[in-house]
Amino acid sequence: MILRLATQDDLAQVVQLYRHLIPEEEPCNLNTAEASFTQLMQWHGSGIIVADQDGAIMASCTLVVIPNLTRGGKPYGLIENVVTHADARRTGLGRQVLHFAAEQAWDAGCYKVMLLTGTDRPDNHAFYAAAGFEQSKTGFQMRRHPKRA
């Protein structure tokens, strides 16, 4: 298993992996994925982390490093789209991807890294806690479209 930053060549697999995150959603088309990836890569320290098993992308998350004017100007990291292929769940891949993302954030000078989860399933919360994340803030959001079921 290799943990690494995704390249543009990985996008088709990453988009397909997201079917394991949101099965009912139509996958992003590759032109849109390529444009979004190009934009993401312009943010220093940001990227899509993948777990590559013999050329197959089995887990992933996105790290965005956000510039900041507090904390002495140190940025912070936001992790989104955490997903593991259904066949590889409960193998430690998700935790490894999150730890790799955190290391990327520390290397970019972030003072913290955070994530939100849209699920209230206790096993998901336990997964994030076991990966070293502390449930310590209250999140709020405003959505343009209704929350998925």
C-alpha positions as CSV (number, residue, x, y, z in Angstrom):
1,M,0.0,0.0,0.0
2,I,1.3,3.4,-1.0
3,L,0.0,6.6,0.5
4,R,0.5,9.6,-1.8
5,L,-1.0,12.7,-3.3
6,A,-3.2,12.0,-6.3
7,T,-2.2,13.1,-9.8
8,Q,-4.5,14.0,-12.7
9,D,-4.1,10.4,-13.9
10,D,-5.9,9.2,-10.7
11,L,-9.0,11.2,-11.2
12,A,-11.1,8.6,-13.0
13,Q,-10.5,6.2,-10.1
14,V,-11.1,8.8,-7.4
15,V,-14.4,9.8,-9.0
16,Q,-15.5,6.1,-9.1
17,L,-14.3,5.7,-5.4
18,Y,-16.8,8.4,-4.4
19,R,-19.6,6.0,-5.4
20,H,-18.7,4.3,-2.1
21,L,-19.2,7.6,-0.3
22,I,-22.4,8.7,-1.9
23,P,-23.8,5.8,-3.8
24,E,-27.0,7.5,-4.9
25,E,-25.2,10.5,-6.5
26,E,-24.3,10.6,-10.2
27,P,-20.5,10.7,-10.5
28,C,-18.7,13.9,-11.4
29,N,-17.8,14.0,-15.1
30,L,-14.1,13.9,-15.8
31,N,-13.9,17.4,-17.4
32,T,-15.3,18.9,-14.2
33,A,-13.1,16.7,-12.0
34,E,-10.0,17.8,-14.0
35,A,-10.9,21.5,-13.7
36,S,-11.6,21.2,-9.9
37,F,-8.3,19.3,-9.4
38,T,-6.3,21.9,-11.3
39,Q,-7.9,24.6,-9.1
40,L,-7.3,22.7,-5.9
41,M,-3.6,22.2,-6.7
42,Q,-3.1,25.9,-6.8
43,W,-3.7,26.1,-3.0
44,H,-0.3,25.4,-1.4
45,G,-0.3,22.2,0.6
46,S,-3.7,21.1,-0.6
47,G,-4.4,17.9,-2.5
48,I,-6.2,14.6,-2.7
49,I,-4.6,11.9,-0.6
50,V,-5.0,8.4,-1.9
51,A,-4.2,4.9,-0.7
52,D,-2.9,3.1,-3.8
53,Q,-2.9,-0.7,-3.7
54,D,-1.1,-2.1,-6.8
55,G,-2.6,0.7,-9.0
56,A,-6.1,0.6,-7.5
57,I,-7.2,3.6,-5.4
58,M,-8.8,2.1,-2.3
59,A,-9.2,5.1,0.0
60,S,-9.0,8.8,-0.2
61,C,-9.6,12.2,1.4
62,T,-9.2,15.8,0.3
63,L,-7.1,18.3,2.2
64,V,-7.5,22.0,1.7
65,V,-5.0,24.3,3.3
66,I,-6.6,27.6,4.1
67,P,-4.7,30.9,4.6
68,N,-5.4,32.6,7.9
69,L,-4.9,35.9,9.5
70,T,-5.0,34.7,13.1
71,R,-2.6,32.3,14.9
72,G,0.3,34.4,13.7
73,G,-0.8,33.9,10.1
74,K,-0.6,30.1,10.3
75,P,-3.0,28.3,7.9
76,Y,-5.4,25.6,8.9
77,G,-6.4,22.4,7.2
78,L,-9.8,21.1,6.3
79,I,-10.4,17.5,5.4
80,E,-13.3,16.5,3.3
81,N,-14.6,13.5,1.2
82,V,-13.1,10.8,3.4
83,V,-13.9,7.5,1.7
84,T,-12.7,3.9,1.7
85,H,-13.8,1.3,-0.9
86,A,-16.4,-1.0,0.6
87,D,-14.1,-4.0,0.1
88,A,-11.3,-2.4,2.1
89,R,-13.2,-1.0,5.1
90,R,-12.1,-1.9,8.6
91,T,-8.5,-2.5,7.4
92,G,-6.9,0.7,8.7
93,L,-6.7,2.4,5.3
94,G,-9.0,5.2,6.3
95,R,-7.0,6.0,9.4
96,Q,-3.7,5.9,7.4
97,V,-5.2,8.3,4.8
98,L,-6.2,10.7,7.6
99,H,-2.8,10.5,9.2
100,F,-1.1,11.2,5.9
101,A,-3.4,14.2,5.4
102,A,-2.6,15.5,8.8
103,E,1.2,15.2,8.1
104,Q,0.7,17.1,4.9
105,A,-1.1,19.8,6.9
106,W,1.7,20.0,9.4
107,D,4.3,20.2,6.6
108,A,2.3,23.2,5.1
109,G,2.5,24.9,8.5
110,C,-1.1,24.4,9.6
111,Y,-1.8,24.9,13.3
112,K,-4.8,22.6,13.2
113,V,-6.6,20.2,10.9
114,M,-10.4,19.7,11.1
115,L,-13.1,17.8,9.5
116,L,-16.9,17.5,9.7
117,T,-19.0,14.5,9.2
118,G,-22.6,14.6,8.0
119,T,-23.5,11.3,9.6
120,D,-24.6,10.7,13.2
121,R,-23.7,7.0,13.1
122,P,-21.7,6.2,16.3
123,D,-19.4,3.9,14.3
124,N,-18.3,6.8,12.1
125,H,-17.7,9.0,15.1
126,A,-15.7,6.2,16.7
127,F,-13.6,5.9,13.5
128,Y,-12.7,9.6,13.6
129,A,-11.9,9.5,17.3
130,A,-9.8,6.4,16.9
131,A,-7.9,8.2,14.1
132,G,-7.0,11.0,16.6
133,F,-9.7,13.6,16.0
134,E,-11.4,15.1,18.9
135,Q,-15.1,16.1,18.8
136,S,-14.5,19.6,20.3
137,K,-16.4,22.1,18.2
138,T,-20.0,22.7,17.2
139,G,-20.5,22.8,13.4
140,F,-23.1,24.8,11.5
141,Q,-23.8,24.8,7.8
142,M,-26.0,26.4,5.3
143,R,-26.8,24.2,2.3
144,R,-27.9,25.2,-1.2
145,H,-29.4,21.7,-1.7
146,P,-31.0,19.4,0.9
147,K,-28.8,17.2,2.9
148,R,-28.5,13.7,1.5
149,A,-30.4,10.9,3.4
